[in-house]
């Protein structure tokens, strides 16, 4: 388990945990509200179309309640503190309750951002409505990933704690750190790398494809 430390002078800190938690709450509240209304309407008979329509309303409402139940069940994971830190010494994933890591700038040959817009097939009605409402409130959804490319073959041996990030989600010969679906992270990452190691910053790579793939 890692222990959070103070940040270096001029550090750029991205609070990933709070942002992800806030978006999860928004989605859960929107979907849960719609689901609750549908379930109650079905149970009290406030739906046109008779018994069949009432049963359908309850069933659809139950689907909308799933995101809210998930957030409650996984609250420890959803709301745990997580910060991405860019500082004079290098890049650090400050995740005291998870899998922290730290990399000096000298060990990196290149750093880039991957912005992935998912093509979502076979989405349920509840997912579509909740997603659209969340977009409206919280902003554009696109998967933002930090891509790190080692400067030498010995990197993996020095950083075994990052093995789970190696060539993740399709990146080649590099480490990919998913940062959630907030595009507002992109200029902060660019600022952080640009401030301390502009010579290795390679900008933003835009991709599009199926959910979770690039």
C-alpha positions as CSV (number, residue, x, y, z in Angstrom):
1,X,0.0,0.0,0.0
2,X,1.4,3.4,-1.0
3,X,1.6,6.4,1.3
4,X,0.7,9.9,0.0
5,X,3.6,12.4,0.1
6,X,3.8,16.1,-0.4
7,X,4.1,17.5,-3.9
8,X,7.1,19.1,-5.4
9,X,7.3,22.9,-6.4
10,X,4.9,23.8,-9.2
11,X,3.3,20.4,-9.2
12,X,0.3,19.9,-11.4
13,X,-2.2,17.6,-9.6
14,X,-5.2,16.0,-11.2
15,X,-7.8,14.7,-8.7
16,X,-9.0,11.7,-10.6
17,X,-10.8,10.1,-7.7
18,X,-13.1,13.1,-6.9
19,X,-13.9,13.7,-10.6
20,X,-14.8,10.0,-11.2
21,X,-16.8,9.9,-8.1
22,X,-18.8,13.0,-9.0
23,X,-19.6,11.6,-12.5
24,X,-20.7,8.3,-11.0
25,X,-23.0,10.0,-8.6
26,X,-24.6,12.1,-11.4
27,X,-25.2,9.1,-13.5
28,X,-26.6,7.1,-10.6
29,X,-28.9,9.9,-9.4
30,X,-30.3,10.5,-13.0
31,X,-30.8,6.8,-13.7
32,X,-32.1,6.0,-10.1
33,X,-34.6,8.9,-10.3
34,X,-36.0,7.7,-13.6
35,X,-36.1,4.1,-12.3
36,X,-37.8,5.0,-9.1
37,X,-40.5,6.9,-10.9
38,X,-41.1,4.1,-13.3
39,X,-41.3,1.4,-10.6
40,X,-43.7,3.5,-8.4
41,X,-45.9,4.3,-11.4
42,X,-46.1,0.7,-12.3
43,X,-46.9,-0.5,-8.7
44,X,-49.6,2.1,-8.1
45,X,-51.2,1.6,-11.5
46,X,-50.4,5.1,-12.8
47,X,-49.5,3.7,-16.2
48,X,-51.9,3.5,-19.2
49,X,-52.3,0.1,-20.9
50,X,-53.3,-2.1,-18.0
51,X,-51.5,-4.8,-16.1
52,X,-49.0,-5.6,-19.0
53,X,-47.9,-1.9,-19.2
54,X,-47.6,-1.7,-15.4
55,X,-45.3,-4.8,-15.3
56,X,-43.2,-3.4,-18.2
57,X,-42.8,-0.1,-16.3
58,X,-41.6,-1.9,-13.2
59,X,-39.2,-4.0,-15.2
60,X,-37.8,-1.0,-17.0
61,X,-37.6,1.0,-13.8
62,X,-35.6,-1.9,-12.2
63,X,-33.0,-1.6,-15.0
64,X,-32.6,2.1,-14.3
65,X,-32.0,1.4,-10.7
66,X,-29.0,-0.8,-11.4
67,X,-26.4,2.0,-11.8
68,X,-27.4,3.5,-8.5
69,X,-27.1,0.1,-6.8
70,X,-23.7,-0.4,-8.4
71,X,-22.4,2.9,-7.0
72,X,-23.6,2.1,-3.5
73,X,-22.2,-1.5,-3.6
74,X,-18.8,-0.3,-5.0
75,X,-18.6,3.0,-3.1
76,X,-15.2,2.2,-1.5
77,X,-13.7,1.7,-4.9
78,X,-15.6,4.5,-6.7
79,X,-14.7,7.2,-4.1
80,X,-11.2,6.2,-3.0
81,X,-8.6,9.0,-3.3
82,X,-6.6,8.9,-6.5
83,X,-4.4,11.7,-7.9
84,X,-2.1,11.9,-10.9
85,X,0.9,14.2,-10.0
86,X,3.3,15.9,-12.4
87,X,6.2,17.4,-10.5
88,X,9.9,18.2,-11.0
89,X,11.0,14.6,-10.1
90,X,8.6,12.9,-12.5
91,X,5.1,11.5,-12.8
92,X,3.4,9.9,-9.8
93,X,0.1,8.0,-9.4
94,X,-0.9,8.8,-5.8
95,X,-3.3,6.0,-4.9
96,X,-2.8,5.1,-1.2
97,X,-5.5,2.4,-1.2
98,X,-4.7,1.0,-4.6
99,X,-1.6,0.5,-6.8
100,X,0.6,3.6,-6.6
101,X,3.7,4.2,-8.8
102,X,6.2,6.8,-9.6
103,X,8.5,7.4,-12.6
104,X,11.4,9.9,-13.0
105,X,11.3,11.9,-16.2
106,X,14.7,10.6,-17.2
107,X,13.3,7.1,-17.5
108,X,10.7,8.1,-20.1
109,X,11.3,8.4,-23.9
110,X,7.9,9.8,-24.6
111,X,4.6,10.7,-23.0
112,X,1.3,11.1,-24.8
113,X,-2.5,11.3,-24.2
114,X,-5.0,8.9,-25.8
115,X,-8.5,10.2,-26.2
116,X,-10.8,7.4,-27.2
117,X,-14.4,7.9,-28.2
118,X,-16.3,4.6,-27.8
119,X,-18.8,3.2,-30.3
120,X,-21.3,1.6,-28.0
121,X,-23.4,-1.2,-29.5
122,X,-26.4,-3.0,-28.0
123,X,-26.8,-0.4,-25.3
124,X,-29.8,-0.7,-23.1
125,X,-32.4,2.1,-23.0
126,X,-31.5,2.9,-19.4
127,X,-27.8,3.2,-20.3
128,X,-28.6,5.5,-23.3
129,X,-30.8,7.9,-21.3
130,X,-28.5,7.9,-18.2
131,X,-25.5,8.5,-20.5
132,X,-27.1,11.4,-22.4
133,X,-28.2,13.0,-19.1
134,X,-24.8,12.6,-17.6
135,X,-23.2,14.2,-20.7
136,X,-25.5,17.1,-20.4
137,X,-24.6,17.7,-16.8
138,X,-21.0,16.7,-16.5
139,X,-19.7,17.3,-20.1
140,X,-18.4,15.2,-23.0
141,X,-17.6,11.6,-22.4
142,X,-14.4,10.1,-23.9
143,X,-11.9,7.8,-22.4
144,X,-8.7,9.6,-21.5
145,X,-5.5,7.5,-21.0
146,X,-1.9,8.6,-20.2
147,X,0.6,6.7,-22.3
148,X,4.1,6.3,-21.1
149,X,7.0,5.0,-23.2
150,X,10.2,3.7,-21.4
151,X,13.6,5.1,-22.3
152,X,15.4,1.8,-21.9
153,X,14.8,-2.0,-21.7
154,X,15.5,-2.0,-17.9
155,X,12.4,0.0,-17.1
156,X,10.2,-3.0,-16.5
157,X,12.6,-4.5,-14.0
158,X,12.7,-1.2,-12.0
159,X,9.0,-0.8,-12.0
160,X,7.3,-4.2,-11.5
161,X,4.4,-2.3,-9.8
162,X,3.4,-1.0,-13.3
163,X,3.2,-4.4,-15.0
164,X,-0.6,-4.3,-15.1
165,X,-0.4,-1.2,-17.3
166,X,2.0,-2.7,-20.0
167,X,0.4,-2.6,-23.5
168,X,-3.0,-2.1,-21.8
169,X,-6.0,-1.4,-24.1
170,X,-4.0,-1.7,-27.3
171,X,-1.0,0.6,-26.7
172,X,2.2,-0.8,-28.2
173,X,5.6,-0.9,-26.4
174,X,4.3,1.3,-23.6
175,X,2.3,1.6,-20.5
176,X,-1.3,2.9,-20.5
177,X,-2.9,4.5,-17.5
178,X,-6.7,4.9,-17.8
179,X,-7.9,8.2,-16.3
180,X,-11.7,7.9,-16.8
181,X,-14.0,9.7,-19.1
182,X,-13.3,13.4,-18.3
183,X,-11.8,15.3,-21.3
184,X,-11.0,18.2,-18.9
185,X,-8.0,16.1,-17.8
186,X,-6.3,16.5,-21.2
187,X,-5.1,20.2,-20.9
188,X,-4.0,19.4,-17.3
189,X,-1.9,16.5,-18.5
190,X,-0.4,18.6,-21.3
191,X,0.3,21.4,-18.8
192,X,2.0,19.0,-16.4
193,X,4.3,17.3,-18.9
194,X,4.9,20.5,-20.7
195,X,6.0,22.2,-17.5
196,X,8.6,19.7,-16.5
197,X,9.5,17.6,-19.6
198,X,8.3,19.3,-22.8
199,X,10.9,17.5,-24.8
200,X,9.2,14.1,-24.4
201,X,5.5,15.3,-24.8
202,X,3.9,13.8,-28.0
203,X,0.5,15.4,-27.8
204,X,-3.0,13.8,-28.1
205,X,-3.9,10.7,-30.1
206,X,-7.6,10.5,-31.0
207,X,-9.1,7.1,-31.5
208,X,-12.6,5.7,-32.0
209,X,-14.0,2.2,-31.8
210,X,-15.9,-0.3,-29.7
211,X,-16.2,0.2,-25.9
212,X,-12.9,-0.4,-24.2
213,X,-11.0,-1.0,-27.4
214,X,-8.8,1.2,-29.5
